[in-house]
Amino acid sequence: MSDAKVVRCGAEEAPLGPEALPLLRPGAELAGRPVPRALFHDWVGAVGVRLLQRYAAFAQVEEHELRWLVDALAAIRVTREPPPADRAEREELRQGLRMIAATLGPLPLLHGRKPAMQAIVGWVQDAASWATKRHLLDRRCPHEPPSLLARAAAIHGDLEERAGGSRAAAEAAERDAQLADFDALLREP
């Protein structure tokens, strides 16, 4: 297989396309070069923005809920940079990230009977947890970009199906959007 548009992660490889989504995680290479670590934070954040747009469309959403979710997505963006060298700065950042995570904790309880809203909040919580752990060099996170992206596509599919549309079409559209985001982020300077 030509290296031009091949994604490799470990011993696995696939051409850049929907079949490569499970391989696109920290440590992956594209065309023989490592994919920048910061790109994954930006990518997960972009996927989160689309979910947040779906969440905002629910009639029962309060302004403070959106603010909490926006803060969590902003934290994903902040964690794209390497951790500060200074121990006190690192600890201050860690505490700020923990406060954002704690703020999200009660959010699912506000909409206990609305599984679609809970799914989006759960996704944002897991994405913020992944970004924080990666940022703080803690590799013990059960969430990685491939599983987060697959869940995001499934959530879009579920929401579309509940609205009377096609689950498969919505999931495919989200995967296409994820690949377009990845490609656009690769092209950024």
C-alpha positions as CSV (number, residue, x, y, z in Angstrom):
1,M,0.0,0.0,0.0
2,S,1.4,3.4,-0.9
3,D,2.2,5.6,2.1
4,A,0.5,8.7,0.5
5,K,-2.8,8.4,2.4
6,V,-2.2,5.4,4.7
7,V,-2.8,5.5,8.4
8,R,-0.7,3.2,10.6
9,C,-1.0,2.6,14.3
10,G,1.1,-0.2,15.6
11,A,0.9,-3.2,13.2
12,E,-2.5,-2.0,11.8
13,E,-2.9,0.1,8.7
14,A,-5.8,1.3,6.5
15,P,-6.3,3.9,3.8
16,L,-7.4,7.3,5.0
17,G,-11.2,7.0,5.1
18,P,-13.9,5.6,7.3
19,E,-12.0,2.3,7.8
20,A,-9.1,4.3,9.3
21,L,-11.2,5.9,12.0
22,P,-10.4,3.1,14.5
23,L,-6.7,3.7,14.0
24,L,-6.6,7.5,14.4
25,R,-5.4,7.9,18.0
26,P,-2.2,9.2,19.6
27,G,0.7,7.3,18.2
28,A,-0.8,7.0,14.7
29,E,1.1,7.9,11.6
30,L,-0.2,9.3,8.3
31,A,2.0,9.0,5.2
32,G,4.9,7.8,7.4
33,R,4.8,10.8,9.7
34,P,3.4,10.9,13.3
35,V,0.1,12.7,13.5
36,P,0.6,15.7,15.9
37,R,-0.6,15.0,19.4
38,A,-2.4,18.4,19.6
39,L,-4.5,17.5,16.5
40,F,-6.3,14.8,18.5
41,H,-7.5,17.4,21.1
42,D,-8.7,19.7,18.4
43,W,-10.4,16.9,16.6
44,V,-12.3,15.6,19.6
45,G,-13.2,19.2,20.4
46,A,-14.7,19.7,16.9
47,V,-16.7,16.5,17.2
48,G,-17.9,17.8,20.6
49,V,-19.1,21.1,19.1
50,R,-21.4,19.2,16.7
51,L,-22.9,17.2,19.7
52,L,-23.3,20.5,21.6
53,Q,-25.2,22.0,18.8
54,R,-27.6,19.0,18.9
55,Y,-27.9,19.4,22.7
56,A,-28.7,23.1,22.4
57,A,-31.6,22.2,20.2
58,F,-33.5,20.4,23.1
59,A,-36.2,22.7,24.4
60,Q,-35.4,22.0,28.1
61,V,-31.8,23.2,28.0
62,E,-30.9,26.0,30.4
63,E,-28.2,28.5,29.6
64,H,-26.0,27.5,32.5
65,E,-26.0,23.9,31.2
66,L,-24.7,25.0,27.8
67,R,-22.0,27.1,29.6
68,W,-20.8,24.1,31.5
69,L,-20.6,22.0,28.4
70,V,-18.8,24.8,26.5
71,D,-16.3,25.1,29.4
72,A,-15.6,21.3,29.1
73,L,-15.1,21.6,25.3
74,A,-12.8,24.6,25.9
75,A,-10.8,22.5,28.4
76,I,-10.2,20.0,25.6
77,R,-8.7,22.8,23.5
78,V,-6.5,24.0,26.4
79,T,-5.1,20.5,27.0
80,R,-3.7,20.4,23.5
81,E,-0.6,22.2,24.8
82,P,2.1,20.3,26.7
83,P,1.7,20.6,30.5
84,P,3.5,23.5,32.1
85,A,7.0,22.7,33.3
86,D,6.4,24.5,36.6
87,R,4.9,22.1,39.2
88,A,2.7,24.9,40.8
89,E,1.3,25.9,37.3
90,R,0.7,22.2,36.5
91,E,-1.2,21.7,39.8
92,E,-3.2,24.9,39.2
93,L,-4.2,23.7,35.8
94,R,-5.1,20.3,37.1
95,Q,-7.4,21.8,39.8
96,G,-9.1,23.9,37.1
97,L,-9.7,20.9,35.0
98,R,-11.0,18.9,37.9
99,M,-13.4,21.8,38.8
100,I,-14.8,21.7,35.2
101,A,-15.3,17.9,35.5
102,A,-17.0,18.3,38.9
103,T,-19.4,20.9,37.4
104,L,-20.5,18.4,34.8
105,G,-21.1,15.7,37.4
106,P,-24.7,16.6,38.3
107,L,-25.8,17.5,34.8
108,P,-27.1,14.1,33.9
109,L,-29.3,14.2,37.0
110,L,-31.1,17.3,35.6
111,H,-32.5,15.3,32.7
112,G,-32.7,11.8,34.2
113,R,-35.5,10.7,31.9
114,K,-34.0,12.0,28.7
115,P,-31.4,9.4,27.5
116,A,-30.4,11.4,24.4
117,M,-29.4,14.4,26.6
118,Q,-27.6,12.1,29.0
119,A,-25.7,10.4,26.1
120,I,-24.3,13.8,25.0
121,V,-23.4,14.9,28.5
122,G,-21.7,11.5,29.1
123,W,-19.7,11.9,25.9
124,V,-18.5,15.4,26.8
125,Q,-17.5,14.1,30.3
126,D,-15.6,11.2,28.8
127,A,-13.9,13.4,26.1
128,A,-12.8,16.0,28.8
129,S,-11.5,13.1,31.0
130,W,-9.5,11.7,28.1
131,A,-8.1,15.1,27.2
132,T,-7.2,15.9,30.8
133,K,-5.5,12.6,31.4
134,R,-3.5,12.8,28.1
135,H,-2.5,16.4,29.0
136,L,-1.3,15.3,32.4
137,L,0.5,12.4,30.9
138,D,-1.8,9.8,32.6
139,R,-2.3,7.1,30.0
140,R,-4.8,5.1,32.1
141,C,-7.9,6.5,30.4
142,P,-10.5,4.0,29.0
143,H,-11.5,6.6,26.4
144,E,-9.5,7.2,23.2
145,P,-10.4,9.2,20.1
146,P,-11.6,6.1,18.1
147,S,-14.1,5.1,20.8
148,L,-15.2,8.7,21.4
149,L,-15.7,9.2,17.7
150,A,-17.7,6.0,17.3
151,R,-19.9,7.0,20.2
152,A,-20.5,10.4,18.7
153,A,-21.6,8.9,15.5
154,A,-23.9,6.5,17.4
155,I,-25.4,9.4,19.3
156,H,-26.1,11.3,16.1
157,G,-27.7,8.2,14.7
158,D,-29.9,7.7,17.8
159,L,-31.0,11.3,17.7
160,E,-31.9,11.1,14.0
161,E,-33.8,7.8,14.5
162,R,-35.8,9.4,17.4
163,A,-36.7,12.2,15.1
164,G,-37.9,9.7,12.5
165,G,-34.9,9.8,10.2
166,S,-32.3,7.2,9.2
167,R,-29.8,6.1,11.9
168,A,-27.4,4.7,9.3
169,A,-27.4,7.9,7.2
170,A,-26.8,10.1,10.3
171,E,-24.0,7.9,11.5
172,A,-22.4,7.9,8.0
173,A,-22.8,11.7,7.8
174,E,-21.1,12.1,11.2
175,R,-18.2,9.8,10.2
176,D,-17.8,11.9,7.0
177,A,-17.8,15.1,9.0
178,Q,-15.2,13.6,11.4
179,L,-12.9,12.7,8.4
180,A,-13.4,16.2,7.0
181,D,-12.5,17.7,10.4
182,F,-9.4,15.6,10.6
183,D,-8.3,16.5,7.0
184,A,-8.9,20.3,7.7
185,L,-6.9,20.1,11.0
186,L,-4.0,18.4,9.1
187,R,-3.9,21.3,6.7
188,E,-3.9,24.0,9.4
189,P,-0.4,25.6,9.9
